[in-house]
Amino acid sequence: MTYDYPSYYSQFHCIGGSCPDSCCIGWEVDIDEETYNYYKSLKGPFGDRLRAHIKEDGADRYFPLCEGGRCPFLNRENLCDIITQLGEESLAQVCMEYPRYFLEKGDYEQIDLSLSCMELGRIFFEDPDPIEYIREEMPDADADANPIPDTALNGRLVHVLDIRDDCIAILEDRSRTLADRFLEVLHLYGPGSCHNESPGMQTSPNHTDCAGDQADGIRLTRLPALFEQMSRLEVLDSRWTDLLTEMRLQFSEYPDGSLPDVTIAEFVRQPLLWQELSQCARGKLAVWFEKLGCYFCFRYITDSCFQPARHTGAGITAPAIHFCAKSVCFLYLMCISRYLKSGKHFGIQDMIDLAHLYSREVEHSDENVEYLKNC
């Protein structure tokens, strides 16, 4: 079995009630079948309490939220009563795994954590070094199961992982400006690129072939349209609506009263307020956005291999690259808005909070991710 994961994965530990946010507030807890059957079998008052809070909707079972959007088992100390009464192993699968996620196919698994967790955000943004991605080969406990090989999938997987790793290598090349690194990724692998071929072709692209030629031809969302797309997402967190309202107000007061009508690629070339914001962040802004670019590429480029292939040939990873570019650019606009709102102050806690909010709103909805990939 082959595992890929970032170096910060092993550094993460949940800090429970000490966390400035809570994953037990704002999200209904889905209950998997195994945990549901366990809860149904429990005797005594706590078993009765568990069953009293389970809501069933067809095949779906979950704990609906209580007053203040809190899980019914989140106590006043922001600790989980299920853990204190039954132990961590009694949690539903979604609670056991969060903020981890797993992408698995055949004998390959990619593992990472979500920036919707603020403790992960602290670890992520405090580290000034490039993210190290680790590959481990482990003996497969089910090796005797004789899985059916899928040659087509494996060929596609290798191709997608080559693209993912190349994008990360480009983004982590600190000998170049951050704008140049982002532009090269877009030119090579984004919509309109010339190296997004079928599996088995161009797995080792010559970066100089098309980086200059594609600058005016990248078919990427324009900034005003990007803002409108974000306004059409399914709202998972009420703070998202507040944020969009705040951003409209902030940008209505900026120069000509609107976002510049440019593509994402053009915006990267001449970013709004970058120098001011970077100075305020004590020169760390480029590091933070390099890491964000790698974070999104690691997750969503690989993800394109596991989903139904609506795009083939030149489009195999283009929707994922497009999504990554939208995410990084909108997060930058969120940072600008926060900077203006706070009287031109911006620090690491702002970065952690905004990445956390974006991840909660976008990454925890498959529908939101797919919409941004394909619109």
Sequence and secondary structure as in RCSB ss.txt:
>XXXX:A:sequence
MTYDYPSYYSQFHCIGGSCPDSCCIGWEVDIDEETYNYYKSLKGPFGDRLRAHIKEDGADRYFPLCEGGRCPFLN
RENLCDIITQLGEESLAQVCMEYPRYFLEKGDYEQIDLSLSCMELGRIFFEDPDPIEYIREEMPDADADANPIPD
TALNGRLVHVLDIRDDCIAILEDRSRTLADRFLEVLHLYGPGSCHNESPGMQTSPNHTDCAGDQADGIRLTRLPA
LFEQMSRLEVLDSRWTDLLTEMRLQFSEYPDGSLPDVTIAEFVRQPLLWQELSQCARGKLAVWFEKLGCYFCFRY
ITDSCFQPARHTGAGITAPAIHFCAKSVCFLYLMCISRYLKSGKHFGIQDMIDLAHLYSREVEHSDENVEYLKNC
>XXXX:A:secstr
 EEEEEGGGGG    GGGSSS TTBSS EE  HHHHHHHHH  HHHHHHHHHH EEETTEEEE   GGGB TTB 
TTS BHHHHHH GGGS HHHHHTTEEEEEETTEEEEEE TTSHHHHHHHHH  S   EEEEE   TTGGG     
HHHHHHHHHHHHHHHHHHHHHT TTS HHHHHHHHHHHHSTT SS   TTSSSS  TTTTTTTTTTT    BHHH
HHHHHHTS  SSHHHHHHHHHHHHHHHTSTTSS    BHHHHHHS TTHHHHHHHTTT HHHHHHHHHHHHHHHH
HHHHHHS  SS GGGSSHHHHHHHHHHHHHHHHHHHHHHHHTTS   HHHHHHHHHHHIIIIIT HHHHHHHHH 
